[in-house]
Amino acid sequence: MDAIAPAPVLHRYQTREALAEALATGVAAVLAGAIATRGSATLAVSGGSTPKRFLERLAEAEIDWRNVRITLVDERWVPETSERSNAAMLRRHLLQNGAAEARFVPLYLDAPTPEDALIDLGERFQRLARPFDAAVLGMGADGHTASFFPGADNLAAATDPTTNKPVVAIRAPGADEPRVTLTLPLLVDARLLALHIEGEEKLAVYETALEDGAATDLPVRAVLRAPRDEPLNVFWAP
């Protein structure tokens, strides 16, 4: 009998600031619990503009950041000197003050294309403790999450629930640069899996993706339907 994905839990907040506070508090508690239990914690977060408030609130958490490993769920294939770099955004908004002591595991390497770096990246992520303690995803208005874009060349490989590859290179019409993304199993195995969305438009996309028979070109459905012991937690504010 196939495993069944538990229904996601939608947490609604009046403001984006309240959402950021609640999400940061929840993630910090999970990281602190992992450190207390196993001596270390691993966190994967998203880039873009939506998570900035959350990352800034999380950076204020008083936990033992020296024992936290932080990575991104995906990255544009640009160096940190680019304003498009998710790693650069992460350094500005999360890796500050006490959180600067965390170990950051980047997805970008100095190579011409993501394909040139896949072996090295694969080895890097195979060494990270699994499952992740927390993974926080975002979602675009086109239904993409991580770099699971509609029409992407390697979408099937990236969302294959049986793949043992931790990282896949992605090119898509909706992405301005080549990208590299963590694969579906690595993300949905996280002990705490959260989807952070803001605005009425994205809420409507999320609700459409939940529907039976919904458009198959909403890649976030792969996450929503992935079997898990604990439900996906969706954090939304208008």
Residue, then its C-alpha position, 0 to 999 in steps of 0.5 A: m500500500d502506497a504511503i499517503a501524504p498527510a494534509p498540509v496545515l495552513h497557519r494564517y497571520q494578520t501581518r507578514e511581520a507576525l508570520a516572520e516572528a512565528l516561523a522564526t520561533g518555530v524553526a529556532a526551537v527545532l534547531a535548539g532541540a536538535i542541538a540538545t539531542r544530537g549536538s548539531a542541527t541542519l537548516a535549509v532555507s530559500g532565497g528571494s525577497t519573501p524570506k528576508r523578514f523571517l531570516e532577520r528574526l531567526a538571526e536574533a534567536e539565542i541558540d548555539w549557532r556554532n553547531v548549526r549547518i545552513t544551506l539553501v534549497d536552490e541557487r542561481w548560478v552566479p557568484e556572491t558578488s551578484e545581486r542575484s545571489n541567494a547566498a549573498m542575500l543569506r549573508r545579509h539577512l541571516l548570517q549576522n551577529g550570533a548566527a554568523e557563527a553558523r557554518f554555511v554550505p553554499l550551492y554555488l561553486d566557481a565553475p562555468t556551469p552547474e553541470d561542471a560542479l555537480i559531482d563536487l556538490g553531490e559529495r558535499f551534500q552527501r556529507l551533510a547529516r540527514p534528514f535536515d532538521a528544518a527546511v523552509l520553502g517558498m513558492g512563486a506565482d507560477g507554482h514553482t518551489a526551490s528551482f522546480f520550475p514549470g517546463a524546466d529541463n530536469l524537472a522530472a529528475a529533481t522531483d523524482p521521489t526515488t532519486n538518490k541524487p541530492v542536487v540537480a542542475i535546472r534550466a527553465p523558461g521562468a528562470d533568468e539563469p541556470r540554477v542548481t536545486l536540492t532534490l525532492p527527497l532531500l527536502v521532504d525528508a526534513r523533520l520540520l518542512a515549511l512552505h512560506i507564502e505571502g499575498e492573496e495571489k500565492l494563496a490562490v495558487y496554493e489552494t489550486a495546487l491542493e485540488d484533485g485534478a489540478a493543473t500538473d504544471l504546478p510543481v509545488r504539488a510534488v511537495l504537497r503530495a510527498p508522503r511524510d510522517e508529519p504534515l507540511n506546515v504552510f505559513w501565510a500572511p496577506 
